[in-house]
Amino acid sequence: MRLISILAATGLFTATASSAAESVSMPQLDAHVRAAMHDTGAKGVAIAVIANGKITHVATWGARNAKGDPLTTDTIMYGASLTKAVFAYTVMQLAQEGRIDLDASIATYLPKPLPDYAEENRYARWSDLKGDERWRKLTPRILLNHGSGFANFGFLEHDGKLRFHFDPGTRYGYSGDGIILLQFVLERGLGLDVGAEMKRRVFDRLGMTNTSMIWRPDFAANLADGWDADGKVEPHDERSTVRAAGSMDTTIADFAKFAAGFMRSEGLSAASRAEIIRPQLPITTPQQFPTLLPELPVEKRRKDLAAGIGVVTFSGPQGPGFYKGGHNDTTGNSWVCLEKGRRCVVILANDVRAEAMFPGIVRLVLGETGMPWAWEYGPAPWTRP
């Protein structure tokens, strides 16, 4: 284990359960993680803990590549869909400044109708929406809370074409293309460089010196490759295009700074931060993926589960919380927070098999939270206690 500890004198951080305050030591967490890595076969895991809006621990276990080079707190790891939460934080700053209205139609900002834009490889094919005026119902809020009506990505459709599966704003359906569309609106409608805005407003503000929306050559010196479910190694992708849905590279030390800054509302008013984590769109499906699953009967829906802006909100024995995950074939990430005590756990893993460890780690550090694990990943038995 490689550890940066701000509480080195005690080696303790607090996990408040619903009935009593408990404490867990770094040796306890270390033993838990090592046992879980042995059971799951996961090769690399990084964890950060936030309490009262401050970083208390940042630690890593395992390897960053097949050679066995150690995963460290400044190893470059793929942020995956954690990118969406950072993008949402950036958009909220723009909204706070009056640069964009969360509830205005995207048509307000685009010089011409969305389907009239020429094809560009870095975005979805908006021309597929020609003849369907529902695109005018789309707003920044709807795109950020995954109410667009799109599939996750248009290229995954049976014919590869982007389409609406439901009227915008009427239900939840996770969509990377919805996030990409808002990036398009900011870039084509407002003339902004989204990568530069995220760097200036978030990465530079919070001292995230090893985080970027595109590949940097200096990342190669300490880079995490990934392992898939079968234990096959996949090299880290050198992403050359800014994609608000998931191109961010970061480190556990850097993302800990974002998590702590978010809990302290750095760069946002208290009201703007509260808007991000306010339950806004009910989540009505049995699980998140595959997207566009049929809605559950009303009596079987989890009433406390909803989309915020770029995050998912829930409520449990310790009150309200929120989270954002990130996943691909070789990456598993999770950022889980409780408003009570301004506490978070961040987990970055360069091995997708580590996802089975996440519920146990969060429970050990934060206590019982009410985190919707079954909705996020599907029903057990994939989890390890």
C-alpha positions as CSV (number, residue, x, y, z in Angstrom):
1,M,0.0,0.0,0.0
2,R,1.2,3.5,-0.8
3,L,-0.4,6.2,1.4
4,I,-0.5,9.9,1.8
5,S,-2.2,10.5,5.2
6,I,-3.1,13.9,6.6
7,L,-4.1,12.2,9.8
8,A,-0.8,10.3,10.1
9,A,-0.7,10.9,13.9
10,T,-3.8,8.9,14.5
11,G,-4.2,6.8,11.4
12,L,-8.0,7.1,11.9
13,F,-10.9,8.5,10.0
14,T,-14.5,8.4,11.0
15,A,-17.4,6.5,9.5
16,T,-20.7,7.4,11.1
17,A,-23.3,4.7,10.9
18,S,-27.0,5.3,11.4
19,S,-26.9,4.3,15.1
20,A,-23.5,5.2,16.3
21,A,-20.2,6.7,15.4
22,E,-17.5,4.2,14.4
23,S,-13.9,4.6,13.4
24,V,-11.9,2.6,10.9
25,S,-8.1,2.6,10.9
26,M,-5.8,2.6,7.8
27,P,-4.6,-0.9,8.9
28,Q,-8.3,-2.1,8.8
29,L,-8.8,-0.6,5.4
30,D,-5.5,-2.0,4.1
31,A,-6.4,-5.5,5.3
32,H,-9.9,-5.2,3.8
33,V,-8.6,-4.1,0.4
34,R,-5.9,-6.7,0.2
35,A,-8.3,-9.5,1.0
36,A,-10.8,-8.2,-1.5
37,M,-8.1,-7.9,-4.2
38,H,-7.1,-11.5,-3.5
39,D,-10.7,-12.6,-3.8
40,T,-11.5,-10.7,-7.0
41,G,-8.1,-10.8,-8.7
42,A,-8.1,-7.1,-9.1
43,K,-4.6,-5.8,-9.9
44,G,-4.8,-2.1,-8.9
45,V,-7.0,0.1,-6.6
46,A,-6.7,3.7,-5.4
47,I,-8.8,5.2,-2.6
48,A,-9.3,8.7,-1.2
49,V,-11.3,9.7,1.8
50,I,-12.9,13.1,2.4
51,A,-14.2,14.3,5.8
52,N,-15.7,17.8,6.5
53,G,-14.7,18.8,3.0
54,K,-11.0,18.0,3.5
55,I,-8.8,15.2,2.2
56,T,-7.9,12.8,5.0
57,H,-6.4,9.9,3.2
58,V,-5.1,9.0,-0.3
59,A,-3.8,5.4,-0.7
60,T,-3.0,2.9,-3.5
61,W,-2.6,-0.8,-3.8
62,G,-1.2,-3.0,-6.5
63,A,0.2,-2.5,-9.9
64,R,-0.2,0.0,-12.7
65,N,0.9,-2.3,-15.6
66,A,1.7,-5.9,-16.4
67,K,5.4,-5.3,-15.5
68,G,4.3,-4.8,-11.9
69,D,5.3,-1.2,-11.6
70,P,3.5,0.1,-8.6
71,L,0.3,2.1,-8.7
72,T,1.0,5.3,-6.9
73,T,-1.1,8.3,-5.8
74,D,0.1,10.3,-8.8
75,T,-0.3,7.5,-11.4
76,I,-2.4,8.7,-14.4
77,M,-5.7,6.7,-14.4
78,Y,-8.7,6.9,-16.7
79,G,-11.5,9.0,-15.2
80,A,-14.2,7.5,-17.5
81,S,-17.6,8.9,-16.7
82,L,-16.4,10.7,-13.6
83,T,-15.7,13.3,-16.4
84,K,-19.4,14.0,-16.6
85,A,-19.6,15.2,-13.0
86,V,-16.6,17.6,-13.5
87,F,-18.3,18.8,-16.7
88,A,-21.5,19.4,-14.8
89,Y,-19.6,21.4,-12.2
90,T,-18.2,23.5,-15.0
91,V,-21.6,24.1,-16.6
92,M,-23.0,25.2,-13.2
93,Q,-20.3,27.9,-13.0
94,L,-21.5,29.1,-16.4
95,A,-25.1,29.1,-15.2
96,Q,-24.2,30.9,-12.1
97,E,-22.5,33.6,-14.2
98,G,-25.6,33.9,-16.4
99,R,-23.7,32.6,-19.4
100,I,-26.2,29.8,-19.9
101,D,-29.8,29.1,-18.7
102,L,-30.3,25.6,-17.5
103,D,-33.9,25.6,-18.6
104,A,-33.6,27.3,-22.0
105,S,-34.0,25.4,-25.2
106,I,-30.7,24.6,-26.8
107,A,-32.2,26.2,-29.9
108,T,-31.7,29.5,-28.0
109,Y,-27.9,29.1,-28.3
110,L,-27.4,27.5,-31.7
111,P,-27.2,29.8,-34.8
112,K,-29.1,27.2,-36.9
113,P,-31.3,24.1,-36.3
114,L,-29.4,21.2,-34.7
115,P,-30.1,18.7,-37.5
116,D,-28.6,21.2,-40.1
117,Y,-25.1,20.9,-38.7
118,A,-22.6,19.0,-40.9
119,E,-21.2,15.8,-39.6
120,E,-18.2,16.0,-37.3
121,N,-16.5,12.9,-35.9
122,R,-16.1,14.3,-32.4
123,Y,-19.9,14.6,-31.9
124,A,-22.9,12.5,-32.6
125,R,-24.7,12.7,-36.0
126,W,-27.2,15.4,-35.3
127,S,-28.6,15.1,-38.8
128,D,-30.3,11.9,-37.8
129,L,-32.8,14.0,-35.9
130,K,-34.0,15.8,-39.0
131,G,-37.8,15.9,-39.1
132,D,-38.1,15.4,-35.3
133,E,-38.6,18.8,-33.7
134,R,-38.4,17.3,-30.2
135,W,-34.7,18.4,-30.2
136,R,-36.0,21.9,-29.4
137,K,-37.3,20.6,-26.1
138,L,-33.8,19.8,-24.9
139,T,-32.3,22.0,-22.3
140,P,-28.9,22.0,-20.5
141,R,-30.7,20.6,-17.4
142,I,-32.4,17.8,-19.3
143,L,-29.1,16.8,-21.0
144,L,-27.2,16.8,-17.7
145,N,-29.8,14.8,-15.8
146,H,-30.0,12.2,-18.6
147,G,-33.5,13.0,-19.6
148,S,-32.7,13.5,-23.3
149,G,-34.5,10.5,-24.7
150,F,-31.3,9.2,-26.5
151,A,-29.7,5.9,-26.1
152,N,-26.3,6.0,-24.5
153,F,-24.7,6.5,-27.9
154,G,-26.3,6.6,-31.3
155,F,-23.6,4.4,-32.8
156,L,-24.9,1.6,-30.5
157,E,-28.4,1.7,-32.1
158,H,-29.2,-1.2,-34.4
159,D,-28.9,1.1,-37.5
160,G,-26.2,3.4,-35.9
161,K,-28.6,6.4,-36.0
162,L,-29.4,8.8,-33.2
163,R,-33.1,8.9,-32.2
164,F,-35.5,9.8,-29.4
165,H,-36.8,6.9,-27.4
166,F,-39.1,9.1,-25.3
167,D,-40.0,12.8,-25.0
168,P,-37.2,14.9,-23.5
169,G,-37.5,15.4,-19.8
170,T,-40.1,12.7,-19.2
171,R,-37.9,9.9,-17.7
172,Y,-34.3,8.9,-17.0
173,G,-32.1,7.2,-19.6
174,Y,-28.3,7.4,-19.3
175,S,-26.9,9.0,-22.4
176,G,-23.3,9.9,-23.2
177,D,-24.6,11.6,-26.4
178,G,-26.8,13.9,-24.3
179,I,-23.7,15.1,-22.5
180,I,-21.8,15.4,-25.9
181,L,-24.7,17.5,-27.2
182,L,-24.4,20.0,-24.4
183,Q,-20.6,20.2,-25.1
184,F,-21.6,20.9,-28.8
185,V,-24.0,23.7,-27.6
186,L,-21.3,25.3,-25.5
187,E,-18.7,25.1,-28.3
188,R,-20.8,26.0,-31.3
189,G,-23.4,28.2,-29.6
190,L,-21.3,30.0,-27.0
191,G,-17.9,29.8,-28.7
192,L,-16.3,28.1,-25.7
193,D,-13.4,25.6,-25.6
194,V,-14.8,23.0,-23.2
195,G,-11.4,21.5,-22.4
196,A,-10.0,24.9,-21.7
197,E,-13.0,25.9,-19.5
198,M,-12.7,22.7,-17.5
199,K,-9.0,23.3,-17.0
200,R,-9.4,26.9,-15.9
201,R,-12.5,26.5,-13.8
202,V,-11.8,23.2,-12.1
203,F,-8.3,21.7,-12.7
204,D,-6.3,24.8,-12.2
205,R,-8.5,26.2,-9.5
206,L,-8.1,23.0,-7.4
207,G,-4.5,22.3,-8.1
208,M,-5.2,19.2,-10.2
209,T,-1.9,19.4,-12.0
210,N,-2.0,15.8,-13.4
211,T,-5.6,16.0,-14.8
212,S,-6.4,16.7,-18.4
213,M,-9.3,16.2,-20.9
214,I,-6.8,15.1,-23.6
215,W,-3.5,13.1,-23.6
216,R,-0.3,14.8,-22.4
217,P,3.1,13.3,-23.2
218,D,4.3,13.7,-19.6
219,F,1.6,11.2,-18.5
220,A,3.6,8.4,-20.1
221,A,6.1,8.2,-17.3
222,N,3.6,7.0,-14.7
223,L,0.6,5.6,-16.5
224,A,-2.0,3.0,-15.5
225,D,-2.9,0.3,-18.1
226,G,-6.1,-1.7,-17.4
227,W,-7.3,-5.3,-16.8
228,D,-10.6,-6.6,-18.1
229,A,-12.9,-9.2,-16.6
230,D,-10.9,-12.0,-18.0
231,G,-7.6,-10.6,-16.7
232,K,-6.4,-9.4,-20.1
233,V,-4.3,-6.2,-20.1
234,E,-5.3,-3.2,-22.2
235,P,-2.9,-0.3,-22.8
236,H,-4.1,3.2,-21.6
237,D,-5.8,5.0,-24.4
238,E,-4.1,8.3,-25.5
239,R,-7.2,10.3,-26.1
240,S,-6.7,13.2,-28.5
241,T,-10.2,14.7,-28.4
242,V,-12.0,16.4,-25.6
243,R,-15.2,14.5,-24.9
244,A,-17.3,15.8,-22.0
245,A,-18.9,12.3,-21.6
246,G,-15.6,10.7,-20.6
247,S,-12.1,11.7,-21.9
248,M,-10.6,12.9,-18.6
249,D,-7.3,11.4,-17.3
250,T,-6.6,12.0,-13.6
251,T,-5.0,10.6,-10.5
252,I,-6.4,9.6,-7.2
253,A,-4.6,12.5,-5.5
254,D,-6.1,15.0,-8.1
255,F,-9.7,13.6,-8.0
256,A,-9.5,13.7,-4.2
257,K,-9.0,17.5,-4.6
258,F,-12.0,17.7,-6.8
259,A,-14.2,15.7,-4.4
260,A,-13.0,17.9,-1.4
261,G,-13.5,21.1,-3.4
262,F,-17.0,20.0,-4.4
263,M,-18.0,19.4,-0.8
264,R,-16.6,22.8,0.1
265,S,-18.4,24.4,-2.9
266,E,-15.2,25.8,-4.4
267,G,-16.1,28.0,-7.3
268,L,-19.9,27.8,-6.7
269,S,-22.3,29.5,-4.5
270,A,-24.0,27.3,-1.9
271,A,-27.2,27.6,-3.9
272,S,-25.6,26.4,-7.1
273,R,-24.0,23.4,-5.4
274,A,-27.3,22.5,-3.8
275,E,-28.9,22.6,-7.2
276,I,-26.4,20.0,-8.5
277,I,-27.4,17.5,-5.8
278,R,-31.1,18.3,-5.7
279,P,-33.2,15.3,-6.8
280,Q,-34.6,16.5,-10.1
281,L,-35.7,13.6,-12.3
282,P,-37.0,10.3,-10.8
283,I,-35.2,7.2,-11.7
284,T,-37.7,4.5,-12.6
285,T,-35.8,1.5,-14.0
286,P,-34.6,-1.6,-12.1
287,Q,-31.0,-0.9,-13.0
288,Q,-29.0,1.7,-15.0
289,F,-27.6,-0.6,-17.7
290,P,-28.5,-1.5,-20.3
291,T,-30.0,1.9,-20.8
292,L,-33.7,2.4,-21.8
293,L,-35.0,-0.5,-19.8
294,P,-38.7,-0.5,-19.2
295,E,-39.9,1.5,-16.2
296,L,-40.8,-0.4,-13.1
297,P,-44.4,-0.3,-11.8
298,V,-44.8,2.7,-9.5
299,E,-45.0,0.6,-6.3
300,K,-41.7,-1.1,-7.1
301,R,-39.7,2.1,-7.8
302,R,-37.1,3.3,-5.3
303,K,-38.7,6.6,-4.3
304,D,-35.5,8.2,-3.0
305,L,-33.5,7.6,-6.2
306,A,-33.2,10.5,-8.7
307,A,-31.0,12.3,-11.1
308,G,-29.3,15.5,-10.0
309,I,-27.1,17.5,-12.4
310,G,-24.3,15.2,-13.5
311,V,-24.7,12.9,-10.4
312,V,-27.3,10.5,-9.0
313,T,-28.9,11.3,-5.7
314,F,-30.2,8.9,-3.0
315,S,-31.2,8.9,0.7
316,G,-30.3,6.4,3.4
317,P,-29.9,5.9,7.1
318,Q,-27.5,8.9,7.3
319,G,-29.6,11.2,5.2
320,P,-29.0,12.5,1.6
321,G,-26.1,11.4,-0.5
322,F,-25.0,11.4,-4.1
323,Y,-22.6,9.5,-6.3
324,K,-21.1,9.2,-9.8
325,G,-19.6,6.1,-11.3
326,G,-17.3,5.5,-14.2
327,H,-16.7,2.3,-16.1
328,N,-15.4,0.7,-19.3
329,D,-14.0,-2.8,-20.0
330,T,-10.9,-2.2,-17.9
331,T,-11.9,0.7,-15.6
332,G,-14.0,0.8,-12.5
333,N,-14.5,4.2,-10.7
334,S,-16.9,5.3,-7.9
335,W,-17.3,8.6,-6.1
336,V,-19.8,8.3,-3.2
337,C,-20.7,11.2,-0.8
338,L,-22.9,11.9,2.2
339,E,-24.0,15.5,2.9
340,K,-23.8,14.7,6.7
341,G,-20.2,15.5,7.7
342,R,-19.4,16.4,4.1
343,R,-17.8,13.0,3.6
344,C,-16.8,11.0,0.5
345,V,-15.0,8.0,-0.7
346,V,-13.4,8.0,-4.1
347,I,-12.3,4.7,-5.7
348,L,-10.4,4.5,-8.9
349,A,-9.5,1.0,-10.2
350,N,-7.5,0.1,-13.3
351,D,-9.1,-3.3,-13.2
352,V,-12.8,-3.7,-13.8
353,R,-12.9,-6.7,-11.4
354,A,-12.4,-4.3,-8.5
355,E,-16.0,-3.1,-8.8
356,A,-17.1,-6.1,-6.7
357,M,-15.1,-4.5,-3.9
358,F,-16.8,-1.1,-3.9
359,P,-19.8,-1.8,-1.6
360,G,-17.6,-3.2,1.1
361,I,-15.1,-0.4,0.9
362,V,-17.8,2.3,1.1
363,R,-19.5,0.6,3.9
364,L,-16.3,0.2,5.9
365,V,-15.4,3.9,5.6
366,L,-18.8,5.6,5.6
367,G,-21.1,3.1,7.3
368,E,-24.4,2.2,5.8
369,T,-25.3,4.8,3.2
370,G,-28.2,3.6,1.2
371,M,-26.1,3.7,-1.9
372,P,-28.0,2.1,-4.8
373,W,-25.5,-0.6,-5.7
374,A,-28.0,-3.0,-7.4
375,W,-29.2,-0.2,-9.6
376,E,-25.7,0.9,-10.5
377,Y,-24.2,-2.5,-11.3
378,G,-27.2,-4.9,-11.4
379,P,-28.2,-7.4,-8.7
380,A,-25.8,-9.5,-6.6
381,P,-23.9,-11.8,-6.4
382,W,-21.2,-9.7,-8.1
383,T,-20.5,-7.8,-4.8
384,R,-18.0,-8.8,-2.1
385,P,-18.9,-7.8,1.5
